[in-house]
Amino acid sequence: MNETKPSWSLKLLLSSSLAISGAAIVPFQLDSSGIQSTVAEAASTYTTTANLNLRLSAATWSPVLLTIPSGSSVTYISTYGSWYKVSYGGKTGYVASQYVSVSNTSAYYKTTDRLNMRLTAASWSDVVTVIPADATVKYVSRYGSWYKVTFNGKTGYVASAYLTPTSAPVPPSDYYKTTANLNLRLSAASWSDVLTVIPAGSVVKYVSRYDSWYKVTYNGKTGYVASEYLKPTTVTTPTDTNGTGKTVVIDAGHGGNDPGAVYGSVYEKVIALDIAKRLAGILSSTYDYNVKLTRSNDTYLSLEQRVSLNKSYKGDVFVSLHANSSVYNTAHGHEVLVPTSESYTTNPYVSASRSLGSSINKEIASRISTIQNRGVKYQNVYVVGRNVSPSTLVEYGFISNSSDRSYLTNTTYRQRMAEATASGIHQFMRSYY
């Protein structure tokens, strides 16, 4: 039977329809057959799921170059609507994409230019975010010439023409140095609140990775930074070697049948232990100190036992943590207690204890300005005056005061209190030892 082949104008019309039905409009070019095809994207290998005709052009009426057996591997070149241009057995042609499946696609890709991540696989779709050049994205799935990827906690579609396969992210270094002044943010997003600005040349400790963001600790704070402004460093501590190997003894006040100050369901012993554990973690992970707790649970210890534990631990400093209370609910603020010069004091490190207390008080005051600073006070406190190392006692606020109590019962503020205390201890250790 004689068959009239479609005219060139009809082919062009059908081609345009196929391109639109593919749900994604991408840059195209004319191949040797005169048919439009999308620009080649990142190379992948596909496996045929049935015996499949390799055709000269992207049309069911196009001549068959050969039949590819089911289970064969073909090399992807480009997409044309519902057709893939592939090579097989030394020949290049078109196959129906529904009869091939991805057999090896890279798990990670690197962008070759700034790249729009879109909500759907279409060039007119809303832009979710702009991915920087040379950023690494994680492959999720494929839709024609579009890849569904994740980047910086977002998932969307990108034109695969601007991706190149790359290896999985290299396991991170323990420590990194900043290459520029760098914002430490609350979360892994450029619009997130800035916790602090890390100066260029500073060393941060790596915690975890979130696509192109690193969660790090710096100067007692933990947050997210853009990894492109970090470079691995061989420094073994986040600041310097002063204080490395030193032992800090943290004493959570009260405990067991001694609740300390109480207001309703708020117990001083609970607040003290929570801050102590947070402080111990920061001192260990951020500043690399050997940290000992006098108590790690709800246990009663006498004052003598606390001092004795510091002796057995060979503590280089001793810091006791408390919350205050008063019969006057207007009393409020934080304060630090240090040894007096009276005969009560047998601690040979009076001057150092005062420096330690002053350093902690200064950091708390500068970091948490919403709580009144009552200053450094000289008092006869057993765990301070009768100890055998630089020692101080911190009162973080008054449980009896509604404003202070709101801070003391807030986990965010307790974390900030711990961070400020850790920084104060570290500043003292660096200058004293």
SVG drawing of the C-alpha trace seen along z (x, -y; Angstrom):
<svg xmlns="http://www.w3.org/2000/svg" viewBox="-2 -44 52 53">
<polyline fill="none" stroke="black" stroke-width="0.4" points="0.0,0.0 1.3,-3.4 1.7,-5.7 2.1,-9.5 4.8,-10.6 4.0,-13.7 5.3,-17.0 8.1,-18.8 5.7,-21.4 3.5,-18.6 6.6,-17.0 7.5,-20.3 4.0,-20.7 4.0,-17.1 7.4,-17.7 6.3,-20.8 3.3,-18.9 5.5,-16.2 7.8,-18.7 4.9,-20.3 3.4,-17.0 6.8,-16.2 5.9,-18.7 9.3,-20.4 10.6,-23.0 14.4,-23.1 17.0,-24.5 17.0,-22.6 19.1,-22.2 18.7,-20.6 20.4,-17.2 21.6,-15.7 18.1,-14.5 16.7,-18.0 14.8,-17.1 14.9,-19.3 16.4,-17.6 17.3,-18.9 20.8,-19.7 22.7,-16.7 22.6,-16.4 24.7,-14.5 25.6,-11.1 23.7,-8.1 23.2,-4.5 19.8,-3.0 18.6,0.6 15.9,1.6 12.9,3.3 11.7,4.8 12.9,5.5 13.1,1.9 13.4,0.3 16.2,-2.2 14.8,-4.7 16.4,-7.3 14.3,-10.1 11.9,-10.7 8.7,-9.3 7.0,-6.0 7.0,-6.1 10.8,-6.8 13.0,-4.0 14.2,-1.4 18.0,-1.3 18.0,2.0 16.2,3.7 17.8,3.5 17.2,6.7 15.5,6.5 18.0,6.0 20.6,4.2 22.5,1.1 22.2,-2.0 24.0,-5.3 21.7,-8.3 22.5,-11.5 19.4,-13.8 15.7,-14.0 13.1,-14.8 9.6,-14.8 8.8,-11.2 11.9,-10.0 15.5,-9.5 18.3,-9.9 20.8,-7.0 23.7,-5.1 23.9,-1.4 26.1,1.0 27.9,-1.9 24.6,-3.4 22.8,-6.5 19.1,-7.0 15.8,-7.4 13.9,-5.1 10.6,-5.4 11.7,-6.4 8.9,-4.4 10.8,-1.2 14.1,-2.1 15.0,-2.5 17.9,-4.1 20.7,-1.6 23.4,-3.9 22.8,-7.6 25.2,-9.4 23.9,-10.0 25.5,-13.4 26.0,-16.1 27.9,-19.4 26.4,-22.5 28.4,-24.0 26.7,-27.4 24.2,-29.2 21.1,-27.1 17.4,-27.7 15.7,-25.0 12.1,-24.9 8.9,-23.7 8.1,-21.4 9.9,-20.2 9.2,-23.1 11.1,-26.3 8.1,-28.5 7.7,-26.9 8.3,-28.9 11.9,-29.1 12.4,-27.5 15.9,-28.7 19.0,-29.6 21.8,-27.0 25.4,-28.5 27.9,-27.3 30.1,-24.4 27.5,-23.4 26.8,-19.7 23.3,-18.4 21.8,-15.0 20.0,-13.2 16.4,-12.0 14.8,-11.1 14.6,-12.0 11.9,-13.5 13.0,-13.8 15.8,-16.4 15.1,-17.5 16.5,-16.1 14.7,-16.2 17.4,-17.0 17.9,-18.1 20.0,-21.1 20.2,-23.0 17.2,-21.3 15.0,-22.0 13.8,-19.6 12.9,-20.6 13.8,-20.3 16.8,-21.5 17.9,-21.4 20.3,-18.5 22.3,-20.2 24.0,-22.2 25.0,-19.3 28.0,-17.1 28.4,-13.8 30.6,-14.0 31.5,-11.7 29.8,-11.6 30.9,-14.4 34.3,-13.7 34.1,-12.8 34.6,-16.1 37.6,-17.3 37.1,-17.6 38.1,-21.3 37.8,-24.0 39.3,-27.5 37.1,-30.3 38.3,-32.0 36.2,-35.2 34.1,-36.8 31.3,-34.3 27.8,-34.4 27.0,-31.6 23.2,-31.1 20.5,-29.5 19.5,-27.2 20.8,-26.1 19.3,-28.9 20.7,-32.3 17.7,-34.1 18.1,-32.5 19.0,-34.5 22.7,-35.3 24.0,-34.0 27.4,-35.6 29.9,-36.6 33.0,-34.4 36.1,-36.3 38.2,-35.2 41.0,-32.8 39.0,-31.4 38.8,-27.7 35.5,-26.0 34.6,-22.4 32.5,-20.4 29.4,-18.7 27.4,-17.6 26.5,-18.4 23.3,-19.7 23.9,-19.8 26.1,-22.9 25.8,-24.0 28.0,-22.8 26.8,-22.7 29.7,-23.8 30.6,-25.0 32.5,-28.2 33.2,-30.0 30.5,-28.2 27.8,-28.6 26.5,-26.0 24.9,-26.9 25.2,-26.6 27.7,-28.2 28.1,-28.1 30.7,-25.4 32.2,-27.3 33.9,-29.7 35.7,-26.9 38.9,-25.0 40.1,-21.9 42.8,-22.6 45.1,-20.4 44.7,-22.3 43.8,-19.8 41.8,-22.3 39.4,-25.0 41.5,-27.9 45.0,-27.0 46.7,-24.4 46.5,-26.4 44.3,-24.5 44.3,-21.3 44.3,-18.3 43.3,-20.5 40.5,-19.2 37.4,-21.3 35.1,-20.1 31.5,-21.1 29.4,-20.9 25.6,-20.9 24.3,-22.3 22.1,-20.4 20.5,-17.1 18.6,-14.1 16.8,-15.0 18.2,-18.5 16.1,-20.3 17.7,-23.7 15.4,-26.7 11.9,-25.7 9.0,-27.6 6.0,-25.4 7.2,-22.7 10.5,-24.5 13.5,-23.0 17.0,-24.5 18.6,-21.0 17.0,-20.3 18.0,-23.5 21.6,-23.2 22.0,-19.7 20.6,-20.6 23.0,-23.5 25.9,-21.4 25.3,-18.8 25.1,-21.4 28.2,-23.1 30.1,-19.8 29.2,-19.0 30.4,-22.4 33.6,-22.4 34.4,-18.9 33.4,-19.2 34.1,-22.9 37.1,-23.5 38.6,-20.1 38.8,-20.0 38.7,-17.0 35.4,-17.5 34.2,-15.9 30.8,-16.2 30.4,-15.9 27.0,-14.5 25.3,-13.4 21.9,-12.5 19.6,-13.4 22.1,-12.4 22.7,-14.1 26.3,-15.1 27.6,-16.9 29.7,-20.0 32.7,-18.1 32.1,-15.4 32.1,-17.9 35.4,-19.3 36.8,-15.8 35.7,-14.9 37.5,-17.9 40.7,-16.8 40.4,-13.2 39.8,-14.5 42.8,-16.8 40.6,-19.6 42.4,-22.6 39.2,-24.7 36.0,-24.1 32.7,-25.8 29.5,-25.2 26.2,-26.0 23.1,-27.3 19.9,-29.3 19.1,-31.9 16.1,-32.7 14.8,-35.4 11.8,-36.3 11.6,-39.4 10.2,-38.5 11.7,-41.7 15.3,-40.4 16.6,-39.4 19.7,-38.9 22.8,-36.7 25.9,-36.9 29.2,-35.1 30.6,-34.2 34.3,-34.2 36.5,-33.6 36.9,-36.3 40.2,-37.1 38.9,-36.2 40.3,-33.3 37.4,-31.2 39.1,-30.9 41.8,-28.2 41.8,-28.0 45.3,-28.9 44.0,-30.2 42.1,-33.3 43.3,-35.6 42.8,-33.0 39.3,-32.2 38.4,-35.9 39.7,-36.0 37.8,-32.9 34.6,-34.3 35.1,-37.7 35.7,-36.0 32.5,-34.0 30.4,-37.0 31.7,-39.1 30.7,-36.5 27.2,-36.0 26.6,-39.7 27.7,-40.3 25.8,-37.4 22.5,-37.5 21.9,-41.2 18.2,-40.6 19.1,-39.3 20.4,-41.9 24.1,-41.6 24.6,-41.7 28.3,-41.4 31.1,-39.4 30.6,-39.1 33.0,-38.0 31.3,-35.4 32.2,-32.6 31.0,-29.6 32.4,-26.2 32.9,-24.8 34.7,-28.0 36.6,-29.0 37.6,-25.5 38.6,-24.1 42.1,-23.4 41.9,-24.9 40.6,-28.1 36.9,-27.9 33.8,-30.0 30.0,-29.6 27.5,-30.9 24.0,-32.0 22.1,-32.2 19.0,-34.0 16.3,-34.0 13.7,-31.3 11.6,-33.5 11.4,-36.3 8.9,-35.7 11.2,-37.2 14.3,-35.3 12.2,-32.2 11.0,-32.4 14.6,-32.4 15.7,-29.6 12.9,-27.3 13.6,-28.0 15.9,-25.5 17.2,-28.0 18.3,-30.4 19.9,-27.5 21.9,-26.6 23.0,-30.3 23.9,-30.3 26.0,-27.2 27.7,-28.6 28.5,-31.9 29.9,-30.0 32.0,-27.8 33.4,-30.8 34.3,-32.5 36.0,-29.4 38.0,-29.1 39.0,-32.8 40.4,-32.2 42.2,-29.0 43.9,-30.6 45.2,-33.5 46.0,-31.6 47.6,-28.3"/>
</svg>
